[in-house]
Amino acid sequence: MSEQFAATVRATEYPPQLKHKVIFETFDRLKPGEAMLLINDHDPVPLRYQFQFERPGQFSWDYIEQGPETFQVKIGRKA
């Protein structure tokens, strides 16, 4: 993968009650135009809905890999 990310979150490394907290804290540290890589073991659709509710218009969401075992999502911070 040649694309650079400002941060990477491997969601499987965190207990369930901390996953979204860590992901949002990581996103909030991004500068406009930067992106983070989220790696997960399932499609993070509920997280995307939470982003739409809590950070409307502030993010981009692009799948890099869509399963079946690994999901990778580029989450960018819009300017």
C-alpha positions in Angstrom: 0.0 0.0 0.0 1.7 3.2 -1.2 -0.8 5.6 0.4 0.3 7.3 3.6 -1.9 7.5 6.6 -1.4 9.9 9.6 -2.6 7.0 11.9 -3.6 3.4 11.9 -6.2 1.8 14.3 -6.4 -1.9 14.5 -9.8 -2.2 16.1 -9.3 -5.8 17.1 -6.5 -4.8 19.5 -9.0 -3.0 21.8 -11.8 -4.3 24.0 -15.3 -3.6 22.6 -16.1 -0.8 25.0 -13.0 1.2 23.9 -13.0 0.7 20.1 -15.2 3.6 19.1 -13.6 5.9 21.7 -10.1 5.2 20.3 -11.3 5.6 16.7 -12.9 9.0 17.3 -10.0 10.2 19.4 -7.6 9.3 16.6 -9.9 10.9 14.0 -10.1 14.1 16.1 -6.3 14.4 16.1 -6.2 14.4 12.3 -5.4 17.7 10.5 -7.7 18.7 7.6 -6.7 16.7 4.6 -5.1 13.8 6.6 -6.5 10.3 6.8 -6.4 7.4 9.1 -6.5 3.7 8.3 -9.0 1.5 10.2 -8.4 -2.2 10.2 -11.2 -4.4 11.5 -12.5 -8.0 11.4 -16.0 -7.0 10.3 -17.7 -4.3 8.2 -17.8 -1.3 10.5 -21.2 0.0 9.2 -22.4 1.0 12.7 -19.3 3.1 13.1 -20.0 4.9 9.8 -23.5 5.7 11.0 -22.0 7.1 14.3 -19.6 9.2 12.2 -22.5 10.5 10.2 -24.4 11.5 13.4 -21.4 12.9 15.4 -19.2 14.3 12.7 -21.5 15.2 9.8 -19.7 16.6 6.8 -16.3 16.3 8.5 -15.1 13.0 7.1 -14.7 10.8 4.1 -15.1 7.0 4.1 -13.4 4.8 1.5 -13.1 1.1 1.7 -9.7 -0.3 0.7 -10.5 -3.9 1.6 -14.0 -5.3 2.1 -13.6 -8.7 3.7 -14.5 -11.4 4.1 -12.0 -11.6 7.0 -10.4 -8.2 7.0 -11.9 -4.8 6.4 -9.8 -1.7 5.8 -11.3 1.7 5.7 -9.6 5.0 4.9 -11.3 7.7 7.0 -10.3 11.2 6.0 -10.8 14.5 7.7 -12.2 17.0 5.3 -10.9 20.6 5.1 
